[in-house]
Every structure is written in structure tokens, then in C-alpha cells.
Amino acid sequence: MELRDLIKKILVSYPAIYGCSMMATFVFCLVFSKESVFGVDYFGQMLIFSLAGDLPSLIFYSKRELSQKEMNVRLVIHFLLLECVLMVFGRYLGLYETVLQGIFFFFIVLAVYVIIRASVFCDDLRRAKQLNDALAERKRMANQ
């Protein structure tokens, strides 16, 4: 994927990642810390946390079109890198403290990852359908 397209995807996915991170915080607090109270600085921390979660997407940069196998390998590497970055960053920010919380945090990151990947996939499908419909219409008009 070209750098320009990749940056556009990163910018488009960032608000979704931030929103999912905030919802994940809500779920995490419901399970482990119902009495938690967050200050305004937490919103800024989550902005940075979400950016840290978005930057590993740069692994998809390539000057040429990737094969399906190469893309699948990069998806696996991306997920592992993302988990490592967010686990370290989450621990640093104090988002989890115990091993059980860390495991739960891991699965929350996984859930957010699946949600974001699914939304990107659905958006790509929608765009592909629009392009195919436009091409079909153009072909129909050319045949008349």
C-alpha cells in the first residue's frame, strides 16, 4: 500500500480506535474497578494510547502491491506488534496492574482489533461495490 493511502487509512481509523479505547475502558472498569474516577488528563492519555495503537499500521507500507500471503503475514505481525506496544503502554499508564487484569486487557485489545478490522473490511467492501456498480453502469452505457 502506498504511503499516502496508508496515512489516509490511519487518519480515518484513528477516531474509531479512540472511541473503541474509551468503550474498552468502560468495560474494563465495570469488571475490575467500578469505583474508578478519571481526570481530564485521562482523555489526553487515551489520545496518545490510541495513536500508539494506530502507528503499527505502518507495517502495511509497501512500494508494490502485496500478495495475499504477504498481507496475511503482515496482519499477524501487525497484531503481535500492536499487542506488545499496547500491553507495554497500558502497563506504563497503569491501565492494568495484576496478571488477571493484563490477560483481560489483552482480550480487550483483541476485541477492539477485531472490531476495527471488521469495520475497515466492511468499508472496503462498500467501496468495491460502488466501484463495480459504476463500472457496470459505464459498460452498460457503452453497449447502448
Sine and cosine of phi, psi and omega as CSV:
sin_phi,cos_phi,sin_psi,cos_psi,sin_omega,cos_omega
0.00,0.00,0.68,-0.73,0.00,-1.00
-0.93,0.37,0.47,-0.88,-0.08,-1.00
-0.87,0.50,-0.66,0.76,-0.02,-1.00
-0.88,0.48,-0.72,0.70,0.02,-1.00
-0.92,0.40,-0.61,0.79,0.01,-1.00
-0.91,0.41,-0.69,0.72,0.03,-1.00
-0.89,0.45,-0.63,0.78,0.04,-1.00
-0.88,0.47,-0.69,0.72,0.02,-1.00
-0.90,0.43,-0.63,0.78,0.02,-1.00
-0.89,0.45,-0.70,0.72,0.00,-1.00
-0.91,0.42,-0.60,0.80,0.00,-1.00
-0.95,0.32,-0.61,0.79,-0.05,-1.00
-0.99,0.17,-0.33,0.94,-0.06,-1.00
-0.83,0.56,-0.76,0.65,0.02,-1.00
-0.88,0.48,-0.58,0.82,0.04,-1.00
-0.92,0.39,-0.64,0.77,0.03,-1.00
-0.90,0.43,-0.68,0.73,0.02,-1.00
-0.88,0.47,-0.74,0.67,0.01,-1.00
-0.87,0.49,-0.69,0.72,0.03,-1.00
-0.91,0.41,-0.58,0.81,0.05,-1.00
-0.90,0.44,-0.65,0.76,0.02,-1.00
-0.92,0.38,-0.66,0.75,0.05,-1.00
-0.91,0.42,-0.62,0.78,0.03,-1.00
-0.90,0.43,-0.61,0.79,0.07,-1.00
-0.87,0.49,-0.68,0.73,0.02,-1.00
-0.87,0.50,-0.75,0.66,0.00,-1.00
-0.89,0.46,-0.71,0.71,-0.02,-1.00
-0.86,0.51,-0.69,0.72,-0.01,-1.00
-0.93,0.36,-0.56,0.83,0.07,-1.00
-0.88,0.48,-0.60,0.80,-0.05,-1.00
-0.99,0.14,-0.70,0.72,-0.19,-0.98
-0.94,-0.34,-0.43,0.90,-0.16,-0.99
-0.45,-0.89,0.96,0.28,-0.06,-1.00
-0.90,0.43,-0.40,0.92,-0.04,-1.00
-1.00,0.02,0.07,1.00,-0.04,-1.00
-0.88,0.47,0.62,-0.78,0.08,-1.00
-0.75,-0.66,0.75,-0.67,-0.04,-1.00
-0.92,-0.39,0.62,-0.78,0.08,-1.00
-1.00,0.06,0.04,-1.00,0.00,-1.00
-0.88,0.47,-0.53,0.85,-0.02,-1.00
-0.88,0.47,-0.39,0.92,0.02,-1.00
-0.89,0.45,-0.60,0.80,0.01,-1.00
-0.89,0.46,-0.64,0.77,0.07,-1.00
-0.92,0.40,-0.64,0.76,0.05,-1.00
-0.88,0.48,-0.64,0.77,0.00,-1.00
-0.94,0.33,-0.50,0.86,0.10,-0.99
-0.88,0.47,-0.70,0.71,0.01,-1.00
-0.94,0.34,-0.66,0.75,0.04,-1.00
-0.86,0.51,-0.68,0.73,0.01,-1.00
-0.91,0.41,-0.61,0.79,0.07,-1.00
-0.90,0.45,-0.67,0.74,0.06,-1.00
-0.88,0.48,-0.52,0.85,0.05,-1.00
-0.98,0.21,-0.36,0.93,-0.03,-1.00
-1.00,-0.02,-0.53,0.85,-0.08,-1.00
-0.90,0.44,-0.53,0.85,0.06,-1.00
-0.87,0.50,-0.22,0.98,0.06,-1.00
-0.90,0.44,-0.28,0.96,0.04,-1.00
-0.88,0.47,-0.25,0.97,0.02,-1.00
-0.90,0.43,-0.32,0.95,0.00,-1.00
-0.99,0.11,-0.05,1.00,0.02,-1.00
-0.91,0.41,0.73,-0.69,0.06,-1.00
-0.39,-0.92,0.60,-0.80,0.02,-1.00
-0.98,0.20,-0.22,0.98,0.01,-1.00
-0.80,-0.61,0.23,-0.97,0.04,-1.00
-0.93,0.36,0.77,-0.64,-0.01,-1.00
-0.99,0.11,0.58,-0.81,0.11,-0.99
-0.95,0.30,0.23,-0.97,0.01,-1.00
-0.88,0.47,-0.63,0.77,0.02,-1.00
-0.90,0.43,-0.71,0.71,0.03,-1.00
-0.88,0.47,-0.64,0.77,0.01,-1.00
-0.92,0.40,-0.66,0.75,0.03,-1.00
-0.90,0.44,-0.65,0.76,0.05,-1.00
-0.89,0.46,-0.68,0.73,0.01,-1.00
-0.92,0.39,-0.55,0.83,0.06,-1.00
-0.89,0.45,-0.68,0.74,0.02,-1.00
-0.91,0.41,-0.72,0.69,0.03,-1.00
-0.88,0.48,-0.67,0.75,0.01,-1.00
-0.86,0.51,-0.74,0.68,-0.01,-1.00
-0.88,0.47,-0.71,0.70,0.00,-1.00
-0.90,0.44,-0.69,0.72,0.04,-1.00
-0.89,0.45,-0.68,0.73,0.02,-1.00
-0.87,0.50,-0.74,0.68,0.01,-1.00
-0.87,0.49,-0.70,0.71,0.00,-1.00
-0.88,0.48,-0.75,0.66,-0.02,-1.00
-0.87,0.49,-0.72,0.69,-0.07,-1.00
-0.96,0.27,-0.54,0.84,0.06,-1.00
-0.91,0.42,-0.71,0.71,0.02,-1.00
-0.91,0.41,-0.74,0.68,-0.02,-1.00
-0.90,0.43,-0.65,0.76,0.03,-1.00
-0.90,0.44,-0.64,0.77,0.05,-1.00
-0.91,0.41,-0.68,0.73,0.02,-1.00
-0.87,0.50,-0.64,0.77,0.00,-1.00
-0.99,0.16,-0.12,0.99,-0.01,-1.00
0.97,0.22,0.44,0.90,0.01,-1.00
-0.95,0.31,-0.37,0.93,0.12,-0.99
-0.55,-0.83,0.42,-0.91,-0.06,-1.00
-0.81,-0.59,-0.66,0.75,-0.07,-1.00
-0.99,-0.13,0.19,-0.98,0.03,-1.00
-0.89,0.45,-0.68,0.74,0.02,-1.00
-0.87,0.49,-0.68,0.74,0.05,-1.00
-0.90,0.43,-0.63,0.78,0.04,-1.00
-0.88,0.47,-0.66,0.75,0.03,-1.00
-0.91,0.42,-0.70,0.71,0.03,-1.00
-0.88,0.47,-0.68,0.74,0.04,-1.00
-0.86,0.51,-0.69,0.72,0.04,-1.00
-0.82,0.57,-0.73,0.68,-0.04,-1.00
-0.96,0.30,-0.49,0.87,0.11,-0.99
-0.91,0.40,-0.69,0.72,0.06,-1.00
-0.86,0.50,-0.67,0.74,0.04,-1.00
-0.87,0.49,-0.70,0.71,0.00,-1.00
-0.89,0.46,-0.70,0.72,0.04,-1.00
-0.89,0.45,-0.65,0.76,0.02,-1.00
-0.86,0.51,-0.72,0.69,0.00,-1.00
-0.90,0.44,-0.67,0.74,0.01,-1.00
-0.88,0.47,-0.71,0.70,-0.02,-1.00
-0.92,0.40,-0.71,0.70,0.01,-1.00
-0.88,0.48,-0.65,0.76,0.01,-1.00
-0.91,0.41,-0.65,0.76,0.01,-1.00
-0.92,0.38,-0.63,0.77,0.06,-1.00
-0.90,0.43,-0.67,0.74,0.02,-1.00
-0.88,0.48,-0.71,0.70,0.02,-1.00
-0.89,0.45,-0.63,0.77,0.04,-1.00
-0.91,0.42,-0.67,0.75,0.05,-1.00
-0.89,0.45,-0.65,0.76,0.05,-1.00
-0.89,0.46,-0.67,0.74,0.01,-1.00
-0.88,0.47,-0.70,0.72,0.02,-1.00
-0.91,0.40,-0.64,0.77,0.03,-1.00
-0.89,0.45,-0.65,0.76,0.03,-1.00
-0.90,0.43,-0.67,0.74,0.04,-1.00
-0.87,0.49,-0.70,0.72,0.02,-1.00
-0.90,0.44,-0.69,0.72,0.01,-1.00
-0.90,0.44,-0.64,0.77,0.05,-1.00
-0.90,0.44,-0.67,0.74,0.02,-1.00
-0.91,0.42,-0.65,0.76,0.05,-1.00
-0.91,0.41,-0.65,0.76,0.03,-1.00
-0.90,0.44,-0.65,0.76,0.03,-1.00
-0.91,0.42,-0.68,0.73,0.02,-1.00
-0.89,0.45,-0.66,0.75,0.01,-1.00
-0.91,0.41,-0.66,0.75,0.03,-1.00
-0.88,0.47,-0.67,0.74,0.00,-1.00
-0.92,0.39,-0.58,0.81,0.00,-1.00
-0.94,0.34,-0.49,0.87,-0.02,-1.00
-0.99,0.13,-0.15,0.99,-0.02,-1.00
-0.99,0.12,0.00,0.00,0.00,0.00
